[in-house]
Amino acid sequence: MTTEWRKSSRSQGDQQSDCVEARASEGAFQVRDSKLGETSPVFDLASSDFTSLLSAAQR
């Protein structure tokens, strides 16, 4: 099951379109560039890779 795209809750103001969107997909995750929308390349990440990405972004 693939969920809807979600943007970071920290995305605010004029920068709203300049972020990464993510969604769950078949036991893994997908990410894309929000400003490109449907034309953005979609990157498939294993759950462990997505967790690592989130940890690195919090630093």
mmCIF file as Biopython writes it, N, C-alpha, C and O atoms, coordinates in Angstrom:
data_model
#
loop_
_atom_site.group_PDB
_atom_site.id
_atom_site.type_symbol
_atom_site.label_atom_id
_atom_site.label_alt_id
_atom_site.label_comp_id
_atom_site.label_asym_id
_atom_site.label_entity_id
_atom_site.label_seq_id
_atom_site.pdbx_PDB_ins_code
_atom_site.Cartn_x
_atom_site.Cartn_y
_atom_site.Cartn_z
_atom_site.occupancy
_atom_site.B_iso_or_equiv
_atom_site.auth_seq_id
_atom_site.auth_asym_id
_atom_site.pdbx_PDB_model_num
ATOM 1   N N  . MET A ? 1  ? 0.836  -1.188 0.000   1.0 0.0 1  A 1 
ATOM 2   C CA . MET A ? 1  ? 0.000  0.000  0.000   1.0 0.0 1  A 1 
ATOM 3   C C  . MET A ? 1  ? 0.880  1.250  0.000   1.0 0.0 1  A 1 
ATOM 4   O O  . MET A ? 1  ? 1.814  1.353  0.795   1.0 0.0 1  A 1 
ATOM 5   N N  . THR A ? 2  ? 0.594  2.170  -0.862  1.0 0.0 2  A 1 
ATOM 6   C CA . THR A ? 2  ? 1.336  3.425  -0.948  1.0 0.0 2  A 1 
ATOM 7   C C  . THR A ? 2  ? 0.489  4.544  -0.357  1.0 0.0 2  A 1 
ATOM 8   O O  . THR A ? 2  ? -0.685 4.690  -0.697  1.0 0.0 2  A 1 
ATOM 9   N N  . THR A ? 3  ? 1.092  5.334  0.532   1.0 0.0 3  A 1 
ATOM 10  C CA . THR A ? 3  ? 0.378  6.435  1.173   1.0 0.0 3  A 1 
ATOM 11  C C  . THR A ? 3  ? 0.541  7.729  0.368   1.0 0.0 3  A 1 
ATOM 12  O O  . THR A ? 3  ? 1.268  7.767  -0.625  1.0 0.0 3  A 1 
ATOM 13  N N  . GLU A ? 4  ? -0.139 8.775  0.806   1.0 0.0 4  A 1 
ATOM 14  C CA . GLU A ? 4  ? -0.045 10.095 0.166   1.0 0.0 4  A 1 
ATOM 15  C C  . GLU A ? 4  ? 1.318  10.725 0.461   1.0 0.0 4  A 1 
ATOM 16  O O  . GLU A ? 4  ? 1.950  10.401 1.466   1.0 0.0 4  A 1 
ATOM 17  N N  . TRP A ? 5  ? 1.761  11.615 -0.406  1.0 0.0 5  A 1 
ATOM 18  C CA . TRP A ? 5  ? 2.996  12.371 -0.179  1.0 0.0 5  A 1 
ATOM 19  C C  . TRP A ? 5  ? 2.793  13.303 1.000   1.0 0.0 5  A 1 
ATOM 20  O O  . TRP A ? 5  ? 1.725  13.895 1.156   1.0 0.0 5  A 1 
ATOM 21  N N  . ARG A ? 6  ? 3.837  13.436 1.846   1.0 0.0 6  A 1 
ATOM 22  C CA . ARG A ? 6  ? 3.796  14.337 3.004   1.0 0.0 6  A 1 
ATOM 23  C C  . ARG A ? 6  ? 5.041  15.202 3.033   1.0 0.0 6  A 1 
ATOM 24  O O  . ARG A ? 6  ? 6.150  14.730 2.779   1.0 0.0 6  A 1 
ATOM 25  N N  . LYS A ? 7  ? 4.841  16.493 3.350   1.0 0.0 7  A 1 
ATOM 26  C CA . LYS A ? 7  ? 5.958  17.420 3.523   1.0 0.0 7  A 1 
ATOM 27  C C  . LYS A ? 7  ? 6.285  17.524 5.005   1.0 0.0 7  A 1 
ATOM 28  O O  . LYS A ? 7  ? 5.463  17.199 5.862   1.0 0.0 7  A 1 
ATOM 29  N N  . SER A ? 8  ? 7.479  17.975 5.286   1.0 0.0 8  A 1 
ATOM 30  C CA . SER A ? 8  ? 7.898  18.198 6.658   1.0 0.0 8  A 1 
ATOM 31  C C  . SER A ? 8  ? 6.994  19.220 7.330   1.0 0.0 8  A 1 
ATOM 32  O O  . SER A ? 8  ? 6.587  20.203 6.712   1.0 0.0 8  A 1 
ATOM 33  N N  . SER A ? 9  ? 6.685  18.982 8.598   1.0 0.0 9  A 1 
ATOM 34  C CA . SER A ? 9  ? 5.889  19.945 9.362   1.0 0.0 9  A 1 
ATOM 35  C C  . SER A ? 9  ? 6.682  21.227 9.621   1.0 0.0 9  A 1 
ATOM 36  O O  . SER A ? 9  ? 6.103  22.246 9.996   1.0 0.0 9  A 1 
ATOM 37  N N  . ARG A ? 10 ? 7.984  21.184 9.426   1.0 0.0 10 A 1 
ATOM 38  C CA . ARG A ? 10 ? 8.834  22.370 9.615   1.0 0.0 10 A 1 
ATOM 39  C C  . ARG A ? 10 ? 8.882  23.261 8.382   1.0 0.0 10 A 1 
ATOM 40  O O  . ARG A ? 10 ? 9.492  24.330 8.418   1.0 0.0 10 A 1 
ATOM 41  N N  . SER A ? 11 ? 8.257  22.845 7.307   1.0 0.0 11 A 1 
ATOM 42  C CA . SER A ? 11 ? 8.218  23.621 6.081   1.0 0.0 11 A 1 
ATOM 43  C C  . SER A ? 11 ? 7.204  24.750 6.251   1.0 0.0 11 A 1 
ATOM 44  O O  . SER A ? 11 ? 6.006  24.501 6.386   1.0 0.0 11 A 1 
ATOM 45  N N  . GLN A ? 12 ? 7.690  25.986 6.244   1.0 0.0 12 A 1 
ATOM 46  C CA . GLN A ? 12 ? 6.819  27.137 6.485   1.0 0.0 12 A 1 
ATOM 47  C C  . GLN A ? 12 ? 7.185  28.293 5.568   1.0 0.0 12 A 1 
ATOM 48  O O  . GLN A ? 12 ? 8.257  28.308 4.963   1.0 0.0 12 A 1 
ATOM 49  N N  . GLY A ? 13 ? 6.285  29.257 5.474   1.0 0.0 13 A 1 
ATOM 50  C CA . GLY A ? 13 ? 6.543  30.508 4.767   1.0 0.0 13 A 1 
ATOM 51  C C  . GLY A ? 13 ? 6.875  30.321 3.306   1.0 0.0 13 A 1 
ATOM 52  O O  . GLY A ? 13 ? 6.337  29.441 2.634   1.0 0.0 13 A 1 
ATOM 53  N N  . ASP A ? 14 ? 7.781  31.175 2.819   1.0 0.0 14 A 1 
ATOM 54  C CA . ASP A ? 14 ? 8.155  31.166 1.401   1.0 0.0 14 A 1 
ATOM 55  C C  . ASP A ? 14 ? 8.901  29.905 0.991   1.0 0.0 14 A 1 
ATOM 56  O O  . ASP A ? 14 ? 8.998  29.601 -0.198  1.0 0.0 14 A 1 
ATOM 57  N N  . GLN A ? 15 ? 9.425  29.175 1.952   1.0 0.0 15 A 1 
ATOM 58  C CA . GLN A ? 15 ? 10.215 27.984 1.657   1.0 0.0 15 A 1 
ATOM 59  C C  . GLN A ? 15 ? 9.361  26.721 1.509   1.0 0.0 15 A 1 
ATOM 60  O O  . GLN A ? 15 ? 9.915  25.634 1.338   1.0 0.0 15 A 1 
ATOM 61  N N  . GLN A ? 16 ? 8.045  26.830 1.568   1.0 0.0 16 A 1 
ATOM 62  C CA . GLN A ? 16 ? 7.170  25.663 1.559   1.0 0.0 16 A 1 
ATOM 63  C C  . GLN A ? 16 ? 7.398  24.744 0.371   1.0 0.0 16 A 1 
ATOM 64  O O  . GLN A ? 16 ? 7.281  23.526 0.506   1.0 0.0 16 A 1 
ATOM 65  N N  . SER A ? 17 ? 7.719  25.295 -0.778  1.0 0.0 17 A 1 
ATOM 66  C CA . SER A ? 17 ? 7.874  24.444 -1.955  1.0 0.0 17 A 1 
ATOM 67  C C  . SER A ? 17 ? 9.287  23.872 -2.081  1.0 0.0 17 A 1 
ATOM 68  O O  . SER A ? 17 ? 9.549  23.046 -2.956  1.0 0.0 17 A 1 
ATOM 69  N N  . ASP A ? 18 ? 10.189 24.308 -1.213  1.0 0.0 18 A 1 
ATOM 70  C CA . ASP A ? 18 ? 11.584 23.881 -1.295  1.0 0.0 18 A 1 
ATOM 71  C C  . ASP A ? 18 ? 11.914 22.823 -0.251  1.0 0.0 18 A 1 
ATOM 72  O O  . ASP A ? 18 ? 12.737 23.048 0.636   1.0 0.0 18 A 1 
ATOM 73  N N  . CYS A ? 19 ? 11.275 21.685 -0.363  1.0 0.0 19 A 1 
ATOM 74  C CA . CYS A ? 19 ? 11.560 20.635 0.599   1.0 0.0 19 A 1 
ATOM 75  C C  . CYS A ? 19 ? 11.371 19.275 -0.054  1.0 0.0 19 A 1 
ATOM 76  O O  . CYS A ? 19 ? 10.999 19.164 -1.222  1.0 0.0 19 A 1 
ATOM 77  N N  . VAL A ? 20 ? 11.632 18.275 0.718   1.0 0.0 20 A 1 
ATOM 78  C CA . VAL A ? 20 ? 11.479 16.895 0.272   1.0 0.0 20 A 1 
ATOM 79  C C  . VAL A ? 20 ? 10.139 16.373 0.764   1.0 0.0 20 A 1 
ATOM 80  O O  . VAL A ? 20 ? 9.719  16.668 1.883   1.0 0.0 20 A 1 
ATOM 81  N N  . GLU A ? 21 ? 9.478  15.605 -0.071  1.0 0.0 21 A 1 
ATOM 82  C CA . GLU A ? 21 ? 8.247  14.927 0.334   1.0 0.0 21 A 1 
ATOM 83  C C  . GLU A ? 21 ? 8.562  13.442 0.465   1.0 0.0 21 A 1 
ATOM 84  O O  . GLU A ? 21 ? 9.442  12.920 -0.219  1.0 0.0 21 A 1 
ATOM 85  N N  . ALA A ? 22 ? 7.840  12.775 1.343   1.0 0.0 22 A 1 
ATOM 86  C CA . ALA A ? 22 ? 8.056  11.348 1.548   1.0 0.0 22 A 1 
ATOM 87  C C  . ALA A ? 22 ? 6.717  10.632 1.672   1.0 0.0 22 A 1 
ATOM 88  O O  . ALA A ? 22 ? 5.697  11.230 2.016   1.0 0.0 22 A 1 
ATOM 89  N N  . ARG A ? 23 ? 6.752  9.338  1.382   1.0 0.0 23 A 1 
ATOM 90  C CA . ARG A ? 23 ? 5.573  8.498  1.587   1.0 0.0 23 A 1 
ATOM 91  C C  . ARG A ? 23 ? 6.025  7.053  1.787   1.0 0.0 23 A 1 
ATOM 92  O O  . ARG A ? 23 ? 7.088  6.642  1.323   1.0 0.0 23 A 1 
ATOM 93  N N  . ALA A ? 24 ? 5.192  6.305  2.485   1.0 0.0 24 A 1 
ATOM 94  C CA . ALA A ? 24 ? 5.437  4.876  2.667   1.0 0.0 24 A 1 
ATOM 95  C C  . ALA A ? 24 ? 4.966  4.153  1.417   1.0 0.0 24 A 1 
ATOM 96  O O  . ALA A ? 24 ? 3.958  4.518  0.813   1.0 0.0 24 A 1 
ATOM 97  N N  . SER A ? 25 ? 5.712  3.120  1.036   1.0 0.0 25 A 1 
ATOM 98  C CA . SER A ? 25 ? 5.359  2.360  -0.163  1.0 0.0 25 A 1 
ATOM 99  C C  . SER A ? 25 ? 5.868  0.923  -0.048  1.0 0.0 25 A 1 
ATOM 100 O O  . SER A ? 25 ? 7.076  0.685  -0.040  1.0 0.0 25 A 1 
ATOM 101 N N  . GLU A ? 26 ? 4.960  -0.009 0.039   1.0 0.0 26 A 1 
ATOM 102 C CA . GLU A ? 26 ? 5.299  -1.436 0.026   1.0 0.0 26 A 1 
ATOM 103 C C  . GLU A ? 26 ? 6.414  -1.802 1.008   1.0 0.0 26 A 1 
ATOM 104 O O  . GLU A ? 26 ? 7.380  -2.458 0.621   1.0 0.0 26 A 1 
ATOM 105 N N  . GLY A ? 27 ? 6.294  -1.390 2.263   1.0 0.0 27 A 1 
ATOM 106 C CA . GLY A ? 27 ? 7.271  -1.751 3.281   1.0 0.0 27 A 1 
ATOM 107 C C  . GLY A ? 27 ? 8.557  -0.959 3.235   1.0 0.0 27 A 1 
ATOM 108 O O  . GLY A ? 27 ? 9.502  -1.283 3.954   1.0 0.0 27 A 1 
ATOM 109 N N  . ALA A ? 28 ? 8.618  0.065  2.412   1.0 0.0 28 A 1 
ATOM 110 C CA . ALA A ? 28 ? 9.798  0.921  2.309   1.0 0.0 28 A 1 
ATOM 111 C C  . ALA A ? 28 ? 9.310  2.374  2.230   1.0 0.0 28 A 1 
ATOM 112 O O  . ALA A ? 28 ? 8.180  2.672  2.616   1.0 0.0 28 A 1 
ATOM 113 N N  . PHE A ? 29 ? 10.148 3.260  1.740   1.0 0.0 29 A 1 
ATOM 114 C CA . PHE A ? 29 ? 9.770  4.667  1.622   1.0 0.0 29 A 1 
ATOM 115 C C  . PHE A ? 29 ? 10.225 5.221  0.293   1.0 0.0 29 A 1 
ATOM 116 O O  . PHE A ? 29 ? 11.172 4.724  -0.318  1.0 0.0 29 A 1 
ATOM 117 N N  . GLN A ? 30 ? 9.527  6.272  -0.150  1.0 0.0 30 A 1 
ATOM 118 C CA . GLN A ? 30 ? 9.913  6.989  -1.357  1.0 0.0 30 A 1 
ATOM 119 C C  . GLN A ? 30 ? 10.055 8.461  -0.993  1.0 0.0 30 A 1 
ATOM 120 O O  . GLN A ? 30 ? 9.317  8.974  -0.151  1.0 0.0 30 A 1 
ATOM 121 N N  . VAL A ? 31 ? 11.014 9.141  -1.636  1.0 0.0 31 A 1 
ATOM 122 C CA . VAL A ? 31 ? 11.196 10.579 -1.441  1.0 0.0 31 A 1 
ATOM 123 C C  . VAL A ? 31 ? 11.271 11.252 -2.807  1.0 0.0 31 A 1 
ATOM 124 O O  . VAL A ? 31 ? 11.673 10.645 -3.800  1.0 0.0 31 A 1 
ATOM 125 N N  . ARG A ? 32 ? 10.871 12.534 -2.830  1.0 0.0 32 A 1 
ATOM 126 C CA . ARG A ? 32 ? 10.942 13.326 -4.062  1.0 0.0 32 A 1 
ATOM 127 C C  . ARG A ? 32 ? 11.088 14.796 -3.702  1.0 0.0 32 A 1 
ATOM 128 O O  . ARG A ? 32 ? 10.892 15.185 -2.550  1.0 0.0 32 A 1 
ATOM 129 N N  . ASP A ? 33 ? 11.432 15.607 -4.688  1.0 0.0 33 A 1 
ATOM 130 C CA . ASP A ? 33 ? 11.573 17.053 -4.544  1.0 0.0 33 A 1 
ATOM 131 C C  . ASP A ? 33 ? 10.190 17.682 -4.708  1.0 0.0 33 A 1 
ATOM 132 O O  . ASP A ? 33 ? 9.564  17.534 -5.758  1.0 0.0 33 A 1 
ATOM 133 N N  . SER A ? 34 ? 9.716  18.373 -3.690  1.0 0.0 34 A 1 
ATOM 134 C CA . SER A ? 34 ? 8.351  18.911 -3.724  1.0 0.0 34 A 1 
ATOM 135 C C  . SER A ? 34 ? 8.161  19.987 -4.785  1.0 0.0 34 A 1 
ATOM 136 O O  . SER A ? 34 ? 7.069  20.117 -5.337  1.0 0.0 34 A 1 
ATOM 137 N N  . LYS A ? 35 ? 9.207  20.762 -5.081  1.0 0.0 35 A 1 
ATOM 138 C CA . LYS A ? 35 ? 9.001  21.843 -6.056  1.0 0.0 35 A 1 
ATOM 139 C C  . LYS A ? 35 ? 8.834  21.313 -7.480  1.0 0.0 35 A 1 
ATOM 140 O O  . LYS A ? 35 ? 8.325  22.022 -8.348  1.0 0.0 35 A 1 
ATOM 141 N N  . LEU A ? 36 ? 9.258  20.072 -7.725  1.0 0.0 36 A 1 
ATOM 142 C CA . LEU A ? 36 ? 9.068  19.463 -9.044  1.0 0.0 36 A 1 
ATOM 143 C C  . LEU A ? 36 ? 7.761  18.678 -9.131  1.0 0.0 36 A 1 
ATOM 144 O O  . LEU A ? 36 ? 7.296  18.356 -10.224 1.0 0.0 36 A 1 
ATOM 145 N N  . GLY A ? 37 ? 7.173  18.374 -7.979  1.0 0.0 37 A 1 
ATOM 146 C CA . GLY A ? 37 ? 5.884  17.677 -7.947  1.0 0.0 37 A 1 
ATOM 147 C C  . GLY A ? 37 ? 5.896  16.371 -8.717  1.0 0.0 37 A 1 
ATOM 148 O O  . GLY A ? 37 ? 6.804  15.554 -8.562  1.0 0.0 37 A 1 
ATOM 149 N N  . GLU A ? 38 ? 4.892  16.181 -9.540  1.0 0.0 38 A 1 
ATOM 150 C CA . GLU A ? 38 ? 4.728  14.926 -10.278 1.0 0.0 38 A 1 
ATOM 151 C C  . GLU A ? 38 ? 5.856  14.652 -11.269 1.0 0.0 38 A 1 
ATOM 152 O O  . GLU A ? 38 ? 6.030  13.511 -11.696 1.0 0.0 38 A 1 
ATOM 153 N N  . THR A ? 39 ? 6.625  15.676 -11.642 1.0 0.0 39 A 1 
ATOM 154 C CA . THR A ? 39 ? 7.727  15.466 -12.585 1.0 0.0 39 A 1 
ATOM 155 C C  . THR A ? 39 ? 9.041  15.107 -11.884 1.0 0.0 39 A 1 
ATOM 156 O O  . THR A ? 39 ? 10.037 14.815 -12.546 1.0 0.0 39 A 1 
ATOM 157 N N  . SER A ? 40 ? 9.044  15.129 -10.551 1.0 0.0 40 A 1 
ATOM 158 C CA . SER A ? 40 ? 10.257 14.826 -9.796  1.0 0.0 40 A 1 
ATOM 159 C C  . SER A ? 40 ? 10.626 13.352 -9.899  1.0 0.0 40 A 1 
ATOM 160 O O  . SER A ? 40 ? 9.752  12.486 -9.911  1.0 0.0 40 A 1 
ATOM 161 N N  . PRO A ? 41 ? 11.921 13.073 -9.973  1.0 0.0 41 A 1 
ATOM 162 C CA . PRO A ? 41 ? 12.333 11.672 -9.842  1.0 0.0 41 A 1 
ATOM 163 C C  . PRO A ? 41 ? 11.936 11.182 -8.442  1.0 0.0 41 A 1 
ATOM 164 O O  . PRO A ? 41 ? 11.952 11.957 -7.486  1.0 0.0 41 A 1 
ATOM 165 N N  . VAL A ? 42 ? 11.589 9.925  -8.328  1.0 0.0 42 A 1 
ATOM 166 C CA . VAL A ? 42 ? 11.218 9.327  -7.046  1.0 0.0 42 A 1 
ATOM 167 C C  . VAL A ? 42 ? 12.315 8.347  -6.659  1.0 0.0 42 A 1 
ATOM 168 O O  . VAL A ? 42 ? 12.693 7.476  -7.443  1.0 0.0 42 A 1 
ATOM 169 N N  . PHE A ? 43 ? 12.820 8.502  -5.439  1.0 0.0 43 A 1 
ATOM 170 C CA . PHE A ? 43 ? 13.885 7.639  -4.939  1.0 0.0 43 A 1 
ATOM 171 C C  . PHE A ? 43 ? 13.306 6.656  -3.933  1.0 0.0 43 A 1 
ATOM 172 O O  . PHE A ? 43 ? 12.659 7.057  -2.966  1.0 0.0 43 A 1 
ATOM 173 N N  . ASP A ? 44 ? 13.537 5.383  -4.160  1.0 0.0 44 A 1 
ATOM 174 C CA . ASP A ? 44 ? 13.085 4.332  -3.260  1.0 0.0 44 A 1 
ATOM 175 C C  . ASP A ? 44 ? 14.158 4.077  -2.207  1.0 0.0 44 A 1 
ATOM 176 O O  . ASP A ? 44 ? 15.331 3.897  -2.535  1.0 0.0 44 A 1 
ATOM 177 N N  . LEU A ? 45 ? 13.745 4.064  -0.934  1.0 0.0 45 A 1 
ATOM 178 C CA . LEU A ? 45 ? 14.674 3.835  0.167   1.0 0.0 45 A 1 
ATOM 179 C C  . LEU A ? 45 ? 14.176 2.706  1.053   1.0 0.0 45 A 1 
ATOM 180 O O  . LEU A ? 45 ? 12.983 2.613  1.343   1.0 0.0 45 A 1 
ATOM 181 N N  . ALA A ? 46 ? 15.085 1.856  1.476   1.0 0.0 46 A 1 
ATOM 182 C CA . ALA A ? 46 ? 14.747 0.851  2.477   1.0 0.0 46 A 1 
ATOM 183 C C  . ALA A ? 46 ? 14.433 1.581  3.785   1.0 0.0 46 A 1 
ATOM 184 O O  . ALA A ? 46 ? 14.873 2.713  3.984   1.0 0.0 46 A 1 
ATOM 185 N N  . SER A ? 47 ? 13.689 0.950  4.656   1.0 0.0 47 A 1 
ATOM 186 C CA . SER A ? 47 ? 13.317 1.577  5.928   1.0 0.0 47 A 1 
ATOM 187 C C  . SER A ? 47 ? 14.536 2.052  6.704   1.0 0.0 47 A 1 
ATOM 188 O O  . SER A ? 47 ? 14.518 3.145  7.269   1.0 0.0 47 A 1 
ATOM 189 N N  . SER A ? 48 ? 15.594 1.249  6.741   1.0 0.0 48 A 1 
ATOM 190 C CA . SER A ? 48 ? 16.803 1.626  7.480   1.0 0.0 48 A 1 
ATOM 191 C C  . SER A ? 48 ? 17.475 2.849  6.856   1.0 0.0 48 A 1 
ATOM 192 O O  . SER A ? 48 ? 18.001 3.693  7.581   1.0 0.0 48 A 1 
ATOM 193 N N  . ASP A ? 49 ? 17.468 2.958  5.537   1.0 0.0 49 A 1 
ATOM 194 C CA . ASP A ? 49 ? 18.052 4.120  4.859   1.0 0.0 49 A 1 
ATOM 195 C C  . ASP A ? 49 ? 17.237 5.375  5.123   1.0 0.0 49 A 1 
ATOM 196 O O  . ASP A ? 49 ? 17.798 6.456  5.304   1.0 0.0 49 A 1 
ATOM 197 N N  . PHE A ? 50 ? 15.908 5.239  5.146   1.0 0.0 50 A 1 
ATOM 198 C CA . PHE A ? 50 ? 15.045 6.389  5.421   1.0 0.0 50 A 1 
ATOM 199 C C  . PHE A ? 50 ? 15.258 6.872  6.853   1.0 0.0 50 A 1 
ATOM 200 O O  . PHE A ? 50 ? 15.301 8.077  7.101   1.0 0.0 50 A 1 
ATOM 201 N N  . THR A ? 51 ? 15.393 5.938  7.798   1.0 0.0 51 A 1 
ATOM 202 C CA . THR A ? 51 ? 15.668 6.301  9.193   1.0 0.0 51 A 1 
ATOM 203 C C  . THR A ? 51 ? 17.001 7.048  9.301   1.0 0.0 51 A 1 
ATOM 204 O O  . THR A ? 51 ? 17.108 8.034  10.030  1.0 0.0 51 A 1 
ATOM 205 N N  . SER A ? 52 ? 18.003 6.580  8.579   1.0 0.0 52 A 1 
ATOM 206 C CA . SER A ? 52 ? 19.313 7.257  8.569   1.0 0.0 52 A 1 
ATOM 207 C C  . SER A ? 52 ? 19.201 8.660  7.992   1.0 0.0 52 A 1 
ATOM 208 O O  . SER A ? 52 ? 19.816 9.593  8.508   1.0 0.0 52 A 1 
ATOM 209 N N  . LEU A ? 53 ? 18.424 8.819  6.929   1.0 0.0 53 A 1 
ATOM 210 C CA . LEU A ? 53 ? 18.202 10.127 6.315   1.0 0.0 53 A 1 
ATOM 211 C C  . LEU A ? 53 ? 17.564 11.088 7.319   1.0 0.0 53 A 1 
ATOM 212 O O  . LEU A ? 53 ? 17.993 12.235 7.443   1.0 0.0 53 A 1 
ATOM 213 N N  . LEU A ? 54 ? 16.547 10.623 8.028   1.0 0.0 54 A 1 
ATOM 214 C CA . LEU A ? 54 ? 15.881 11.462 9.028   1.0 0.0 54 A 1 
ATOM 215 C C  . LEU A ? 54 ? 16.830 11.839 10.157  1.0 0.0 54 A 1 
ATOM 216 O O  . LEU A ? 54 ? 16.820 12.981 10.615  1.0 0.0 54 A 1 
ATOM 217 N N  . SER A ? 55 ? 17.633 10.914 10.603  1.0 0.0 55 A 1 
ATOM 218 C CA . SER A ? 55 ? 18.599 11.190 11.672  1.0 0.0 55 A 1 
ATOM 219 C C  . SER A ? 55 ? 19.611 12.241 11.236  1.0 0.0 55 A 1 
ATOM 220 O O  . SER A ? 55 ? 19.939 13.145 12.003  1.0 0.0 55 A 1 
ATOM 221 N N  . ALA A ? 56 ? 20.101 12.125 10.015  1.0 0.0 56 A 1 
ATOM 222 C CA . ALA A ? 56 ? 21.078 13.091 9.496   1.0 0.0 56 A 1 
ATOM 223 C C  . ALA A ? 56 ? 20.431 14.472 9.337   1.0 0.0 56 A 1 
ATOM 224 O O  . ALA A ? 56 ? 21.091 15.483 9.578   1.0 0.0 56 A 1 
ATOM 225 N N  . ALA A ? 57 ? 19.186 14.535 8.947   1.0 0.0 57 A 1 
ATOM 226 C CA . ALA A ? 57 ? 18.503 15.814 8.752   1.0 0.0 57 A 1 
ATOM 227 C C  . ALA A ? 57 ? 18.245 16.531 10.076  1.0 0.0 57 A 1 
ATOM 228 O O  . ALA A ? 57 ? 18.135 17.757 10.096  1.0 0.0 57 A 1 
ATOM 229 N N  . GLN A ? 58 ? 18.148 15.800 11.165  1.0 0.0 58 A 1 
ATOM 230 C CA . GLN A ? 58 ? 17.888 16.402 12.467  1.0 0.0 58 A 1 
ATOM 231 C C  . GLN A ? 58 ? 19.130 17.049 13.069  1.0 0.0 58 A 1 
ATOM 232 O O  . GLN A ? 58 ? 19.020 17.819 14.023  1.0 0.0 58 A 1 
ATOM 233 N N  . ARG A ? 59 ? 20.285 16.755 12.538  1.0 0.0 59 A 1 
ATOM 234 C CA . ARG A ? 59 ? 21.540 17.306 13.102  1.0 0.0 59 A 1 
ATOM 235 C C  . ARG A ? 59 ? 21.713 18.744 12.781  1.0 0.0 59 A 1 
ATOM 236 O O  . ARG A ? 59 ? 22.708 19.350 13.178  1.0 0.0 59 A 1 
#
